[in-house]
Amino acid sequence: MSRGNKLISENLRTEIAKELGVYDQVKNDGGSWKNVSSKTCGSIVSKAIEIANRSVDNQ
């Protein structure tokens, strides 16, 4: 898969980053996610999966 494909929408990623308290770091880095730790990125993915599972369960 090419790097241009997004698995998580930018809006969802931003909302989760705000919830986890790392959005200010991204904002201060001019929107770059390169200084966000792998652990935090993993937490963002886990949270996105949790949200998706809840969405499926509610259908």
N, CA, C and O atoms as a Tripos MOL2 file, in Angstrom:
@<TRIPOS>MOLECULE
protein
  236   235    59     0     0
PROTEIN
NO_CHARGES

@<TRIPOS>ATOM
      1 N           0.8450   -1.1690    0.0000 N.3       1 MET1
      2 CA          0.0000    0.0000    0.0000 C.3       1 MET1
      3 C           0.8950    1.2380    0.0000 C.2       1 MET1
      4 O           1.8890    1.2860    0.7240 O.2       1 MET1
      5 N           0.5570    2.2040   -0.7810 N.am      2 SER2
      6 CA          1.3670    3.4150   -0.8370 C.3       2 SER2
      7 C           1.1160    4.2880    0.3810 C.2       2 SER2
      8 O           0.0840    4.1520    1.0390 O.2       2 SER2
      9 N           2.0370    5.1710    0.6850 N.am      3 ARG3
     10 CA          1.9230    6.0310    1.8480 C.3       3 ARG3
     11 C           0.7950    7.0500    1.7060 C.2       3 ARG3
     12 O           0.3640    7.6360    2.6980 O.2       3 ARG3
     13 N           0.3140    7.2660    0.4810 N.am      4 GLY4
     14 CA         -0.7480    8.2390    0.2640 C.3       4 GLY4
     15 C          -2.1150    7.7620    0.7300 C.2       4 GLY4
     16 O          -3.0250    8.5710    0.9100 O.2       4 GLY4
     17 N          -2.2670    6.4520    0.9260 N.am      5 ASN5
     18 CA         -3.5490    5.9160    1.3820 C.3       5 ASN5
     19 C          -3.6900    6.1390    2.8750 C.2       5 ASN5
     20 O          -2.8040    5.7900    3.6560 O.2       5 ASN5
     21 N          -4.8110    6.7240    3.2640 N.am      6 LYS6
     22 CA         -5.0650    6.9960    4.6790 C.3       6 LYS6
     23 C          -6.0440    5.9690    5.2150 C.2       6 LYS6
     24 O          -7.1130    5.7630    4.6390 O.2       6 LYS6
     25 N          -5.6870    5.3330    6.3020 N.am      7 LEU7
     26 CA         -6.5750    4.3700    6.9250 C.3       7 LEU7
     27 C          -7.4910    5.0390    7.9380 C.2       7 LEU7
     28 O          -8.5790    4.5400    8.2260 O.2       7 LEU7
     29 N          -7.0530    6.1580    8.4730 N.am      8 ILE8
     30 CA         -7.8400    6.9270    9.4290 C.3       8 ILE8
     31 C          -7.9970    8.3260    8.8560 C.2       8 ILE8
     32 O          -7.0210    8.9370    8.4200 O.2       8 ILE8
     33 N          -9.2180    8.8310    8.8560 N.am      9 SER9
     34 CA         -9.4220   10.1730    8.3200 C.3       9 SER9
     35 C          -8.6680   11.2010    9.1720 C.2       9 SER9
     36 O          -8.4310   10.9940   10.3620 O.2       9 SER9
     37 N          -8.3110   12.2770    8.5480 N.am     10 GLU10
     38 CA         -7.5720   13.3360    9.2550 C.3      10 GLU10
     39 C          -8.3990   13.8800   10.4220 C.2      10 GLU10
     40 O          -7.8580   14.1590   11.4910 O.2      10 GLU10
     41 N          -9.7050   14.0280   10.2170 N.am     11 ASN11
     42 CA        -10.5730   14.5400   11.2870 C.3      11 ASN11
     43 C         -10.5950   13.6030   12.4880 C.2      11 ASN11
     44 O         -10.4990   14.0500   13.6310 O.2      11 ASN11
     45 N         -10.7210   12.3040   12.2280 N.am     12 LEU12
     46 CA        -10.7410   11.3360   13.3200 C.3      12 LEU12
     47 C          -9.4040   11.3070   14.0400 C.2      12 LEU12
     48 O          -9.3530   11.2780   15.2690 O.2      12 LEU12
     49 N          -8.3330   11.3130   13.2790 N.am     13 ARG13
     50 CA         -6.9970   11.3040   13.8840 C.3      13 ARG13
     51 C          -6.7890   12.5430   14.7490 C.2      13 ARG13
     52 O          -6.2260   12.4510   15.8400 O.2      13 ARG13
     53 N          -7.2340   13.6880   14.2740 N.am     14 THR14
     54 CA         -7.1030   14.9350   15.0360 C.3      14 THR14
     55 C          -7.9160   14.8790   16.3210 C.2      14 THR14
     56 O          -7.4280   15.2680   17.3820 O.2      14 THR14
     57 N          -9.1530   14.3980   16.2360 N.am     15 GLU15
     58 CA        -10.0040   14.3080   17.4300 C.3      15 GLU15
     59 C          -9.4040   13.3750   18.4720 C.2      15 GLU15
     60 O          -9.4160   13.6820   19.6640 O.2      15 GLU15
     61 N          -8.8810   12.2390   18.0280 N.am     16 ILE16
     62 CA         -8.2660   11.2970   18.9730 C.3      16 ILE16
     63 C          -6.9990   11.8940   19.5560 C.2      16 ILE16
     64 O          -6.7410   11.7380   20.7490 O.2      16 ILE16
     65 N          -6.2030   12.5740   18.7460 N.am     17 ALA17
     66 CA         -4.9800   13.2170   19.2440 C.3      17 ALA17
     67 C          -5.3210   14.2600   20.3050 C.2      17 ALA17
     68 O          -4.6120   14.3850   21.3040 O.2      17 ALA17
     69 N          -6.3950   15.0010   20.0950 N.am     18 LYS18
     70 CA         -6.8380   15.9770   21.1050 C.3      18 LYS18
     71 C          -7.2280   15.2580   22.3880 C.2      18 LYS18
     72 O          -6.8750   15.6900   23.4850 O.2      18 LYS18
     73 N          -7.9650   14.1480   22.2400 N.am     19 GLU19
     74 CA         -8.4040   13.3710   23.3910 C.3      19 GLU19
     75 C          -7.2160   12.8100   24.1750 C.2      19 GLU19
     76 O          -7.2480   12.7520   25.4040 O.2      19 GLU19
     77 N          -6.1730   12.3980   23.4580 N.am     20 LEU20
     78 CA         -4.9860   11.8280   24.1100 C.3      20 LEU20
     79 C          -3.9820   12.8890   24.5530 C.2      20 LEU20
     80 O          -2.9800   12.5750   25.1940 O.2      20 LEU20
     81 N          -4.2590   14.1530   24.2050 N.am     21 GLY21
     82 CA         -3.4070   15.2510   24.6580 C.3      21 GLY21
     83 C          -2.1450   15.4680   23.8500 C.2      21 GLY21
     84 O          -1.2060   16.0840   24.3530 O.2      21 GLY21
     85 N          -2.0840   14.9880   22.6170 N.am     22 VAL22
     86 CA         -0.8820   15.1770   21.7960 C.3      22 VAL22
     87 C          -1.0960   16.1280   20.6230 C.2      22 VAL22
     88 O          -0.1610   16.4110   19.8750 O.2      22 VAL22
     89 N          -2.3170   16.6190   20.4580 N.am     23 TYR23
     90 CA         -2.5870   17.4680   19.3020 C.3      23 TYR23
     91 C          -1.7790   18.7570   19.3360 C.2      23 TYR23
     92 O          -1.3500   19.2380   18.2870 O.2      23 TYR23
     93 N          -1.5630   19.3260   20.5160 N.am     24 ASP24
     94 CA         -0.7750   20.5660   20.6110 C.3      24 ASP24
     95 C           0.6290   20.3730   20.0680 C.2      24 ASP24
     96 O           1.1850   21.2750   19.4410 O.2      24 ASP24
     97 N           1.2110   19.1920   20.3060 N.am     25 GLN25
     98 CA          2.5450   18.9000   19.7770 C.3      25 GLN25
     99 C           2.5200   18.9000   18.2500 C.2      25 GLN25
    100 O           3.4070   19.4650   17.6100 O.2      25 GLN25
    101 N           1.5040   18.2670   17.6700 N.am     26 VAL26
    102 CA          1.3720   18.2170   16.2160 C.3      26 VAL26
    103 C           1.1720   19.6260   15.6750 C.2      26 VAL26
    104 O           1.7910   20.0150   14.6840 O.2      26 VAL26
    105 N           0.3100   20.3790   16.3260 N.am     27 LYS27
    106 CA          0.0240   21.7510   15.9010 C.3      27 LYS27
    107 C           1.2910   22.6090   15.9730 C.2      27 LYS27
    108 O           1.5670   23.3880   15.0610 O.2      27 LYS27
    109 N           2.0570   22.4660   17.0510 N.am     28 ASN28
    110 CA          3.3020   23.2350   17.2090 C.3      28 ASN28
    111 C           4.3570   22.8430   16.1740 C.2      28 ASN28
    112 O           5.2310   23.6430   15.8410 O.2      28 ASN28
    113 N           4.2720   21.6090   15.6660 N.am     29 ASP29
    114 CA          5.2050   21.1320   14.6350 C.3      29 ASP29
    115 C           4.6850   21.4230   13.2280 C.2      29 ASP29
    116 O           5.1590   20.8360   12.2560 O.2      29 ASP29
    117 N           3.7180   22.3210   13.1180 N.am     30 GLY30
    118 CA          3.1930   22.7080   11.8150 C.3      30 GLY30
    119 C           2.3420   21.6310   11.1470 C.2      30 GLY30
    120 O           2.2610   21.5680    9.9200 O.2      30 GLY30
    121 N           1.7080   20.7860   11.9580 N.am     31 GLY31
    122 CA          0.8500   19.7340   11.4150 C.3      31 GLY31
    123 C           1.5800   18.4410   11.1290 C.2      31 GLY31
    124 O           0.9850   17.4930   10.6170 O.2      31 GLY31
    125 N           2.8600   18.3890   11.4530 N.am     32 SER32
    126 CA          3.6520   17.1810   11.2060 C.3      32 SER32
    127 C           3.4790   16.1940   12.3650 C.2      32 SER32
    128 O           3.4910   16.5760   13.5350 O.2      32 SER32
    129 N           3.3200   14.9280   12.0110 N.am     33 TRP33
    130 CA          3.1730   13.8660   13.0020 C.3      33 TRP33
    131 C           4.4970   13.1690   13.2820 C.2      33 TRP33
    132 O           4.5270   12.2080   14.0500 O.2      33 TRP33
    133 N           5.5950   13.6280   12.6790 N.am     34 LYS34
    134 CA          6.8660   12.9010   12.7800 C.3      34 LYS34
    135 C           7.4400   12.8590   14.1920 C.2      34 LYS34
    136 O           8.2160   11.9550   14.5020 O.2      34 LYS34
    137 N           7.0850   13.8020   15.0540 N.am     35 ASN35
    138 CA          7.6130   13.8050   16.4180 C.3      35 ASN35
    139 C           6.6910   13.1410   17.4340 C.2      35 ASN35
    140 O           6.9720   13.1490   18.6330 O.2      35 ASN35
    141 N           5.5950   12.5690   16.9570 N.am     36 VAL36
    142 CA          4.6900   11.8290   17.8340 C.3      36 VAL36
    143 C           5.2450   10.4220   17.9690 C.2      36 VAL36
    144 O           5.5770    9.7790   16.9730 O.2      36 VAL36
    145 N           5.3450    9.9470   19.1980 N.am     37 SER37
    146 CA          5.9690    8.6450   19.4410 C.3      37 SER37
    147 C           5.1640    7.5030   18.8170 C.2      37 SER37
    148 O           3.9620    7.6210   18.5810 O.2      37 SER37
    149 N           5.8570    6.4090   18.5610 N.am     38 SER38
    150 CA          5.2050    5.2100   18.0210 C.3      38 SER38
    151 C           4.1440    4.6990   18.9780 C.2      38 SER38
    152 O           3.0850    4.2360   18.5530 O.2      38 SER38
    153 N           4.4270    4.7810   20.2590 N.am     39 LYS39
    154 CA          3.4750    4.3380   21.2720 C.3      39 LYS39
    155 C           2.1860    5.1530   21.1790 C.2      39 LYS39
    156 O           1.0890    4.5970   21.2390 O.2      39 LYS39
    157 N           2.3210    6.4560   21.0330 N.am     40 THR40
    158 CA          1.1430    7.3200   20.9250 C.3      40 THR40
    159 C           0.3840    7.0460   19.6360 C.2      40 THR40
    160 O          -0.8470    7.0140   19.6340 O.2      40 THR40
    161 N           1.1080    6.8470   18.5370 N.am     41 CYS41
    162 CA          0.4520    6.5090   17.2650 C.3      41 CYS41
    163 C          -0.3150    5.1980   17.4030 C.2      41 CYS41
    164 O          -1.4140    5.0590   16.8660 O.2      41 CYS41
    165 N           0.2570    4.2480   18.1160 N.am     42 GLY42
    166 CA         -0.4300    2.9850   18.3720 C.3      42 GLY42
    167 C          -1.6940    3.1870   19.1920 C.2      42 GLY42
    168 O          -2.7050    2.5220   18.9650 O.2      42 GLY42
    169 N          -1.6310    4.1060   20.1440 N.am     43 SER43
    170 CA         -2.8110    4.4250   20.9500 C.3      43 SER43
    171 C          -3.8990    5.0660   20.1010 C.2      43 SER43
    172 O          -5.0860    4.8180   20.3120 O.2      43 SER43
    173 N          -3.4950    5.8900   19.1430 N.am     44 ILE44
    174 CA         -4.4580    6.5190   18.2350 C.3      44 ILE44
    175 C          -5.1490    5.4440   17.3990 C.2      44 ILE44
    176 O          -6.3680    5.4760   17.2290 O.2      44 ILE44
    177 N          -4.3800    4.5020   16.8840 N.am     45 VAL45
    178 CA         -4.9490    3.4170   16.0810 C.3      45 VAL45
    179 C          -5.8860    2.5580   16.9320 C.2      45 VAL45
    180 O          -6.9760    2.1970   16.4880 O.2      45 VAL45
    181 N          -5.4640    2.2350   18.1450 N.am     46 SER46
    182 CA         -6.3020    1.4280   19.0380 C.3      46 SER46
    183 C          -7.6260    2.1200   19.3260 C.2      46 SER46
    184 O          -8.6820    1.4870   19.3260 O.2      46 SER46
    185 N          -7.5630    3.4130   19.5690 N.am     47 LYS47
    186 CA         -8.7730    4.1910   19.8370 C.3      47 LYS47
    187 C          -9.6780    4.2240   18.6070 C.2      47 LYS47
    188 O         -10.8980    4.1190   18.7340 O.2      47 LYS47
    189 N          -9.0950    4.3690   17.4260 N.am     48 ALA48
    190 CA         -9.8800    4.3800   16.1900 C.3      48 ALA48
    191 C         -10.5760    3.0330   15.9870 C.2      48 ALA48
    192 O         -11.7280    2.9910   15.5550 O.2      48 ALA48
    193 N          -9.8870    1.9390   16.2950 N.am     49 ILE49
    194 CA        -10.4790    0.6070   16.1810 C.3      49 ILE49
    195 C         -11.6210    0.4600   17.1830 C.2      49 ILE49
    196 O         -12.6690   -0.0970   16.8570 O.2      49 ILE49
    197 N         -11.4190    0.9550   18.3910 N.am     50 GLU50
    198 CA        -12.4630    0.9110   19.4080 C.3      50 GLU50
    199 C         -13.7200    1.6650   18.9430 C.2      50 GLU50
    200 O         -14.8400    1.1820   19.1090 O.2      50 GLU50
    201 N         -13.5170    2.8420   18.3650 N.am     51 ILE51
    202 CA        -14.6320    3.6470   17.8500 C.3      51 ILE51
    203 C         -15.3350    2.9080   16.7160 C.2      51 ILE51
    204 O         -16.5650    2.8810   16.6620 O.2      51 ILE51
    205 N         -14.5680    2.3140   15.8170 N.am     52 ALA52
    206 CA        -15.1600    1.5780   14.6980 C.3      52 ALA52
    207 C         -15.9570    0.3720   15.1910 C.2      52 ALA52
    208 O         -17.0360    0.0840   14.6720 O.2      52 ALA52
    209 N         -15.4350   -0.3230   16.1800 N.am     53 ASN53
    210 CA        -16.1540   -1.4810   16.7320 C.3      53 ASN53
    211 C         -17.4600   -1.0570   17.3900 C.2      53 ASN53
    212 O         -18.4750   -1.7380   17.2430 O.2      53 ASN53
    213 N         -17.4450    0.0600   18.1130 N.am     54 ARG54
    214 CA        -18.6640    0.5680   18.7220 C.3      54 ARG54
    215 C         -19.6910    0.9340   17.6550 C.2      54 ARG54
    216 O         -20.8880    0.7000   17.8190 O.2      54 ARG54
    217 N         -19.2070    1.5040   16.5750 N.am     55 SER55
    218 CA        -20.0910    1.9010   15.4790 C.3      55 SER55
    219 C         -20.7610    0.6740   14.8610 C.2      55 SER55
    220 O         -21.9560    0.6990   14.5660 O.2      55 SER55
    221 N         -20.0020   -0.3820   14.6670 N.am     56 VAL56
    222 CA        -20.5400   -1.6240   14.1020 C.3      56 VAL56
    223 C         -21.5330   -2.2550   15.0690 C.2      56 VAL56
    224 O         -22.5900   -2.7290   14.6530 O.2      56 VAL56
    225 N         -21.1990   -2.2650   16.3590 N.am     57 ASP57
    226 CA        -22.0800   -2.8630   17.3740 C.3      57 ASP57
    227 C         -23.4140   -2.1340   17.4680 C.2      57 ASP57
    228 O         -24.4260   -2.7450   17.8120 O.2      57 ASP57
    229 N         -23.4310   -0.8430   17.1710 N.am     58 ASN58
    230 CA        -24.6470   -0.0400   17.2880 C.3      58 ASN58
    231 C         -25.5300   -0.1050   16.0510 C.2      58 ASN58
    232 O         -26.6030    0.4980   16.0300 O.2      58 ASN58
    233 N         -25.1040   -0.8130   15.0350 N.am     59 GLN59
    234 CA        -25.9120   -0.8990   13.8120 C.3      59 GLN59
    235 C         -26.9170   -2.0050   13.8840 C.2      59 GLN59
    236 O         -27.6760   -2.2120   12.9370 O.2      59 GLN59
@<TRIPOS>BOND
     1     1     2 1
     2     2     3 1
     3     3     4 2
     4     3     5 am
     5     5     6 1
     6     6     7 1
     7     7     8 2
     8     7     9 am
     9     9    10 1
    10    10    11 1
    11    11    12 2
    12    11    13 am
    13    13    14 1
    14    14    15 1
    15    15    16 2
    16    15    17 am
    17    17    18 1
    18    18    19 1
    19    19    20 2
    20    19    21 am
    21    21    22 1
    22    22    23 1
    23    23    24 2
    24    23    25 am
    25    25    26 1
    26    26    27 1
    27    27    28 2
    28    27    29 am
    29    29    30 1
    30    30    31 1
    31    31    32 2
    32    31    33 am
    33    33    34 1
    34    34    35 1
    35    35    36 2
    36    35    37 am
    37    37    38 1
    38    38    39 1
    39    39    40 2
    40    39    41 am
    41    41    42 1
    42    42    43 1
    43    43    44 2
    44    43    45 am
    45    45    46 1
    46    46    47 1
    47    47    48 2
    48    47    49 am
    49    49    50 1
    50    50    51 1
    51    51    52 2
    52    51    53 am
    53    53    54 1
    54    54    55 1
    55    55    56 2
    56    55    57 am
    57    57    58 1
    58    58    59 1
    59    59    60 2
    60    59    61 am
    61    61    62 1
    62    62    63 1
    63    63    64 2
    64    63    65 am
    65    65    66 1
    66    66    67 1
    67    67    68 2
    68    67    69 am
    69    69    70 1
    70    70    71 1
    71    71    72 2
    72    71    73 am
    73    73    74 1
    74    74    75 1
    75    75    76 2
    76    75    77 am
    77    77    78 1
    78    78    79 1
    79    79    80 2
    80    79    81 am
    81    81    82 1
    82    82    83 1
    83    83    84 2
    84    83    85 am
    85    85    86 1
    86    86    87 1
    87    87    88 2
    88    87    89 am
    89    89    90 1
    90    90    91 1
    91    91    92 2
    92    91    93 am
    93    93    94 1
    94    94    95 1
    95    95    96 2
    96    95    97 am
    97    97    98 1
    98    98    99 1
    99    99   100 2
   100    99   101 am
   101   101   102 1
   102   102   103 1
   103   103   104 2
   104   103   105 am
   105   105   106 1
   106   106   107 1
   107   107   108 2
   108   107   109 am
   109   109   110 1
   110   110   111 1
   111   111   112 2
   112   111   113 am
   113   113   114 1
   114   114   115 1
   115   115   116 2
   116   115   117 am
   117   117   118 1
   118   118   119 1
   119   119   120 2
   120   119   121 am
   121   121   122 1
   122   122   123 1
   123   123   124 2
   124   123   125 am
   125   125   126 1
   126   126   127 1
   127   127   128 2
   128   127   129 am
   129   129   130 1
   130   130   131 1
   131   131   132 2
   132   131   133 am
   133   133   134 1
   134   134   135 1
   135   135   136 2
   136   135   137 am
   137   137   138 1
   138   138   139 1
   139   139   140 2
   140   139   141 am
   141   141   142 1
   142   142   143 1
   143   143   144 2
   144   143   145 am
   145   145   146 1
   146   146   147 1
   147   147   148 2
   148   147   149 am
   149   149   150 1
   150   150   151 1
   151   151   152 2
   152   151   153 am
   153   153   154 1
   154   154   155 1
   155   155   156 2
   156   155   157 am
   157   157   158 1
   158   158   159 1
   159   159   160 2
   160   159   161 am
   161   161   162 1
   162   162   163 1
   163   163   164 2
   164   163   165 am
   165   165   166 1
   166   166   167 1
   167   167   168 2
   168   167   169 am
   169   169   170 1
   170   170   171 1
   171   171   172 2
   172   171   173 am
   173   173   174 1
   174   174   175 1
   175   175   176 2
   176   175   177 am
   177   177   178 1
   178   178   179 1
   179   179   180 2
   180   179   181 am
   181   181   182 1
   182   182   183 1
   183   183   184 2
   184   183   185 am
   185   185   186 1
   186   186   187 1
   187   187   188 2
   188   187   189 am
   189   189   190 1
   190   190   191 1
   191   191   192 2
   192   191   193 am
   193   193   194 1
   194   194   195 1
   195   195   196 2
   196   195   197 am
   197   197   198 1
   198   198   199 1
   199   199   200 2
   200   199   201 am
   201   201   202 1
   202   202   203 1
   203   203   204 2
   204   203   205 am
   205   205   206 1
   206   206   207 1
   207   207   208 2
   208   207   209 am
   209   209   210 1
   210   210   211 1
   211   211   212 2
   212   211   213 am
   213   213   214 1
   214   214   215 1
   215   215   216 2
   216   215   217 am
   217   217   218 1
   218   218   219 1
   219   219   220 2
   220   219   221 am
   221   221   222 1
   222   222   223 1
   223   223   224 2
   224   223   225 am
   225   225   226 1
   226   226   227 1
   227   227   228 2
   228   227   229 am
   229   229   230 1
   230   230   231 1
   231   231   232 2
   232   231   233 am
   233   233   234 1
   234   234   235 1
   235   235   236 2
@<TRIPOS>SUBSTRUCTURE
     1 MET1         2 RESIDUE 1 A MET
     2 SER2         6 RESIDUE 1 A SER
     3 ARG3        10 RESIDUE 1 A ARG
     4 GLY4        14 RESIDUE 1 A GLY
     5 ASN5        18 RESIDUE 1 A ASN
     6 LYS6        22 RESIDUE 1 A LYS
     7 LEU7        26 RESIDUE 1 A LEU
     8 ILE8        30 RESIDUE 1 A ILE
     9 SER9        34 RESIDUE 1 A SER
    10 GLU10       38 RESIDUE 1 A GLU
    11 ASN11       42 RESIDUE 1 A ASN
    12 LEU12       46 RESIDUE 1 A LEU
    13 ARG13       50 RESIDUE 1 A ARG
    14 THR14       54 RESIDUE 1 A THR
    15 GLU15       58 RESIDUE 1 A GLU
    16 ILE16       62 RESIDUE 1 A ILE
    17 ALA17       66 RESIDUE 1 A ALA
    18 LYS18       70 RESIDUE 1 A LYS
    19 GLU19       74 RESIDUE 1 A GLU
    20 LEU20       78 RESIDUE 1 A LEU
    21 GLY21       82 RESIDUE 1 A GLY
    22 VAL22       86 RESIDUE 1 A VAL
    23 TYR23       90 RESIDUE 1 A TYR
    24 ASP24       94 RESIDUE 1 A ASP
    25 GLN25       98 RESIDUE 1 A GLN
    26 VAL26      102 RESIDUE 1 A VAL
    27 LYS27      106 RESIDUE 1 A LYS
    28 ASN28      110 RESIDUE 1 A ASN
    29 ASP29      114 RESIDUE 1 A ASP
    30 GLY30      118 RESIDUE 1 A GLY
    31 GLY31      122 RESIDUE 1 A GLY
    32 SER32      126 RESIDUE 1 A SER
    33 TRP33      130 RESIDUE 1 A TRP
    34 LYS34      134 RESIDUE 1 A LYS
    35 ASN35      138 RESIDUE 1 A ASN
    36 VAL36      142 RESIDUE 1 A VAL
    37 SER37      146 RESIDUE 1 A SER
    38 SER38      150 RESIDUE 1 A SER
    39 LYS39      154 RESIDUE 1 A LYS
    40 THR40      158 RESIDUE 1 A THR
    41 CYS41      162 RESIDUE 1 A CYS
    42 GLY42      166 RESIDUE 1 A GLY
    43 SER43      170 RESIDUE 1 A SER
    44 ILE44      174 RESIDUE 1 A ILE
    45 VAL45      178 RESIDUE 1 A VAL
    46 SER46      182 RESIDUE 1 A SER
    47 LYS47      186 RESIDUE 1 A LYS
    48 ALA48      190 RESIDUE 1 A ALA
    49 ILE49      194 RESIDUE 1 A ILE
    50 GLU50      198 RESIDUE 1 A GLU
    51 ILE51      202 RESIDUE 1 A ILE
    52 ALA52      206 RESIDUE 1 A ALA
    53 ASN53      210 RESIDUE 1 A ASN
    54 ARG54      214 RESIDUE 1 A ARG
    55 SER55      218 RESIDUE 1 A SER
    56 VAL56      222 RESIDUE 1 A VAL
    57 ASP57      226 RESIDUE 1 A ASP
    58 ASN58      230 RESIDUE 1 A ASN
    59 GLN59      234 RESIDUE 1 A GLN
